[in-house]
Every structure is written in structure tokens, then in C-alpha cells.
Amino acid sequence: MGLSSSSSSYCFYSHSRILSSEPEHGGPRAAEERRVRRGLLRHWATREASWSLPQRTNVYEFGTPYKHMLDDLRRKDPELYRRNGILPMLKRNVSVKTAPQRWQENAADGTFDVVLTFEEKVFDMVIEDLHNRNHVLLKPVLVINLEVKDNHEEAAIGGRLALQLCQELETIENWEDCVDDVIINFERQNNRKLLYSISYY
């Protein structure tokens, strides 16, 4: 099965929390927008719709629209959340999709060719979930973890690396045959260690 066709689908599975502000010009959501414009992004799932800020915590249930979060934080303290970068981040999110989604509840979104995680424990959780599903289709899915520290500087770098990795995968006709070489070359070029596994739907 090749990844080079226009039907290739990706799922980007993010960290559980955003600990502080995200600069308006970068970060994983800005990188997400760039992937949307390049036609790579099909889905973005999050593990927890919760933002922890200094001395304040705002927790929203899954499915809460980003627009609602944006309006809520504007009412609470617009200057604080603008300064911390949360309001610009939510504005970007609104332009990408309606609300956060959970990986465990993504069955209705169909299958993915590639699932990219950014934290090893999230990678382990995705693998476990895939292994526990009924493998009816026997359709392979490549799960890759690109470890990214949960801060905005690293997230901006991680977003660029994720895009590069997806672009490299898009050039492959049969990833099952040469994924090892792609991963090794990516690791050498970027001095990053990747975890990856193949599971099935």
C-alpha cells in the first residue's frame, strides 16, 4: 500500500496539556495550519482538553467548541490570555476544526495510514488501543512517535519536523518495504530518535 496517493490520511495526536502560552507565529497549531494548506492533515486528536496556566486552570470537556473556549477566556481575563498566547492559539484552532477530539472516540473518522504522536506514553497508549480493537479490515497503520517537549520552542521545531517526515512518507509507494530506511535517514538528518510500530485495523 502506498502513501503517495491523494487518499493518504494522517492523524496527529498531541500532548495532553499546554503549559503556557504559544507564540502567535509558531507552535503545533500553526504547524497544523501549514499541514492543512499542504493537503497533508486529515485529523488532529488530543488526549485531554485542558490548559494549565500559572495560578489558573481551565478545563473543558471533549467536544467543547474552541469558539466557546475562546469566548469564555475573553470574558474571564482577556489581557492575561492574550499575553500568554492562549487566545491567539484558540483563534487558530477555530479556523482548523470545531472542537478537540479524543483518539479513543475516533472510529467514526475512519482509518488512517499514519498516526503521529509526540510523547512516548501517548504512543504506547495508541498502540495498545489499536491492538485491543477488532482487526476486521487488516489494514496496516504506521504509528510513529516524534518526541517533543511540552513547550512552545520545542513544539515549533517539532511541527516543522513532523511536516518534513510526512512529506518524506508521501514520496513512498510501498512504505512497508522501506519505512526502516526512511526512519533511519530522518534520524540521521535531524538527530532525533523515532519510535515506530505497525498495527492493523
C-alpha positions as CSV (number, residue, x, y, z in Angstrom):
1,M,0.0,0.0,0.0
2,G,1.5,3.3,-1.0
3,L,1.3,6.7,0.8
4,S,1.9,8.8,-2.3
5,S,-1.8,8.8,-3.5
6,S,-4.1,11.7,-2.6
7,S,-6.1,9.5,-0.3
8,S,-3.3,9.2,2.3
9,S,-4.6,10.1,5.7
10,Y,-2.8,11.2,8.8
11,C,-3.7,11.6,12.5
12,F,-1.6,13.9,14.6
13,Y,-2.0,13.0,18.3
14,S,-0.9,15.9,20.6
15,H,0.3,16.3,24.2
16,S,-2.2,16.2,27.0
17,R,-1.6,19.8,28.2
18,I,-0.4,23.1,27.0
19,L,1.5,24.5,30.0
20,S,1.9,28.1,29.0
21,S,1.4,30.5,26.1
22,E,2.1,29.6,22.4
23,P,3.7,32.4,20.4
24,E,1.4,33.7,17.7
25,H,3.9,32.9,14.9
26,G,4.6,29.3,15.8
27,G,3.8,26.2,17.8
28,P,2.0,23.0,16.9
29,R,-1.3,24.6,15.9
30,A,0.4,27.0,13.5
31,A,2.3,24.0,12.1
32,E,-1.1,22.2,11.9
33,E,-2.5,25.0,9.7
34,R,0.5,24.7,7.4
35,R,-0.1,21.0,7.0
36,V,-3.8,21.7,6.2
37,R,-2.7,24.1,3.5
38,R,-0.3,21.5,2.1
39,G,-3.1,18.9,2.0
40,L,-1.4,16.5,4.5
41,L,-3.6,16.8,7.6
42,R,-6.7,14.7,7.9
43,H,-7.3,14.7,11.6
44,W,-5.9,16.1,14.8
45,A,-6.7,14.3,18.1
46,T,-5.9,15.4,21.6
47,R,-5.7,13.4,24.8
48,E,-7.1,16.0,27.2
49,A,-8.9,19.3,26.6
50,S,-7.2,21.1,29.5
51,W,-5.0,24.1,29.7
52,S,-3.0,24.8,32.8
53,L,-1.8,28.3,33.2
54,P,0.1,29.9,36.1
55,Q,-2.3,30.1,39.1
56,R,-5.2,29.3,36.9
57,T,-6.6,26.1,35.4
58,N,-9.3,26.0,32.7
59,V,-10.7,22.5,31.9
60,Y,-13.1,21.9,29.1
61,E,-14.8,18.6,28.2
62,F,-14.1,16.9,24.9
63,G,-16.4,18.2,22.3
64,T,-16.4,21.7,23.7
65,P,-16.1,24.0,20.7
66,Y,-13.0,26.1,20.5
67,K,-15.2,29.1,19.9
68,H,-16.8,28.6,23.3
69,M,-13.4,28.3,25.0
70,L,-12.3,31.5,23.2
71,D,-15.3,33.4,24.3
72,D,-15.1,32.1,27.9
73,L,-11.5,33.1,28.3
74,R,-12.1,36.5,26.8
75,R,-14.8,37.1,29.4
76,K,-12.5,35.9,32.3
77,D,-9.3,37.8,31.6
78,P,-8.7,38.8,28.0
79,E,-5.4,40.5,28.8
80,L,-3.9,37.5,30.6
81,Y,-4.9,35.0,28.0
82,R,-3.8,37.3,25.2
83,R,-0.4,37.8,26.8
84,N,0.0,34.1,27.5
85,G,-0.8,33.4,23.8
86,I,-3.8,31.2,24.6
87,L,-6.3,33.5,22.7
88,P,-4.2,33.6,19.5
89,M,-3.9,29.8,19.8
90,L,-7.6,29.3,20.1
91,K,-8.3,31.6,17.2
92,R,-6.1,29.4,15.0
93,N,-7.8,26.3,16.4
94,V,-11.2,27.7,15.4
95,S,-10.0,28.0,11.8
96,V,-8.9,24.4,11.7
97,K,-11.8,22.4,13.3
98,T,-14.7,22.8,15.6
99,A,-13.6,21.1,18.8
100,P,-11.0,18.8,20.4
101,Q,-11.4,15.1,19.7
102,R,-10.3,12.0,21.6
103,W,-8.3,9.3,19.9
104,Q,-10.5,6.6,21.6
105,E,-13.6,8.1,20.1
106,N,-12.3,8.5,16.5
107,A,-13.8,5.3,15.0
108,A,-16.3,7.4,13.0
109,D,-13.4,9.3,11.4
110,G,-12.4,6.1,9.5
111,T,-8.9,4.7,9.3
112,F,-5.6,6.4,9.0
113,D,-2.4,5.4,7.1
114,V,-0.1,7.1,9.6
115,V,-0.6,8.1,13.2
116,L,2.0,10.6,14.6
117,T,2.4,11.1,18.3
118,F,4.6,13.5,20.2
119,E,5.0,11.7,23.5
120,E,6.1,8.2,24.2
121,K,3.4,7.4,26.7
122,V,0.8,8.6,24.1
123,F,2.5,6.4,21.5
124,D,2.2,3.4,23.9
125,M,-1.5,4.2,24.5
126,V,-2.3,4.4,20.8
127,I,-0.6,1.1,20.1
128,E,-2.4,-0.5,23.0
129,D,-5.7,0.8,21.8
130,L,-5.1,-0.4,18.2
131,H,-4.1,-3.8,19.4
132,N,-7.3,-4.1,21.5
133,R,-9.6,-3.3,18.6
134,N,-11.2,-5.9,16.4
135,H,-8.9,-6.3,13.4
136,V,-11.6,-6.7,10.8
137,L,-10.0,-4.8,7.9
138,L,-6.5,-6.0,8.4
139,K,-5.4,-2.6,7.0
140,P,-1.9,-1.6,8.2
141,V,-1.4,1.7,10.0
142,L,2.1,3.1,10.7
143,V,2.4,4.7,14.2
144,I,5.4,7.0,14.8
145,N,6.4,8.9,17.9
146,L,8.4,12.1,17.4
147,E,9.3,13.1,21.0
148,V,8.6,16.8,21.6
149,K,9.0,18.5,24.9
150,D,5.8,20.3,26.0
151,N,7.0,23.8,25.5
152,H,6.4,26.2,22.6
153,E,10.0,26.5,21.4
154,E,10.3,22.7,21.0
155,A,6.8,22.5,19.6
156,A,7.6,24.9,16.8
157,I,10.6,22.7,15.9
158,G,8.5,19.5,16.3
159,G,5.9,20.9,13.9
160,R,8.5,21.5,11.2
161,L,10.0,18.0,11.7
162,A,6.5,16.4,11.6
163,L,5.8,18.2,8.3
164,Q,9.2,17.0,6.9
165,L,8.5,13.4,8.0
166,C,5.1,13.4,6.4
167,Q,6.4,14.8,3.2
168,E,9.1,12.1,3.0
169,L,6.4,9.4,3.7
170,E,4.3,10.9,0.9
171,T,7.0,10.0,-1.6
172,I,6.9,6.3,-0.8
173,E,4.9,3.9,-2.9
174,N,5.1,0.9,-0.5
175,W,6.1,2.1,3.0
176,E,6.0,-1.4,4.4
177,D,9.1,-2.2,2.2
178,C,11.2,0.8,3.0
179,V,9.9,2.5,6.2
180,D,13.1,1.4,8.1
181,D,15.3,3.3,5.6
182,V,13.1,6.4,5.8
183,I,13.2,6.4,9.6
184,I,16.9,5.9,9.7
185,N,17.6,8.7,7.2
186,F,15.3,11.1,9.1
187,E,17.0,10.3,12.4
188,R,20.4,11.0,10.9
189,Q,19.4,14.2,9.2
190,N,17.7,15.6,12.3
191,N,19.5,14.0,15.2
192,R,16.1,12.7,16.5
193,K,15.3,9.2,17.6
194,L,11.9,8.0,16.5
195,L,9.8,5.1,17.8
196,Y,7.5,3.4,15.3
197,S,5.3,0.4,15.0
198,I,2.9,-1.2,12.6
199,S,-0.6,-2.1,13.7
200,Y,-3.8,-3.0,11.9
201,Y,-7.4,-2.0,11.7
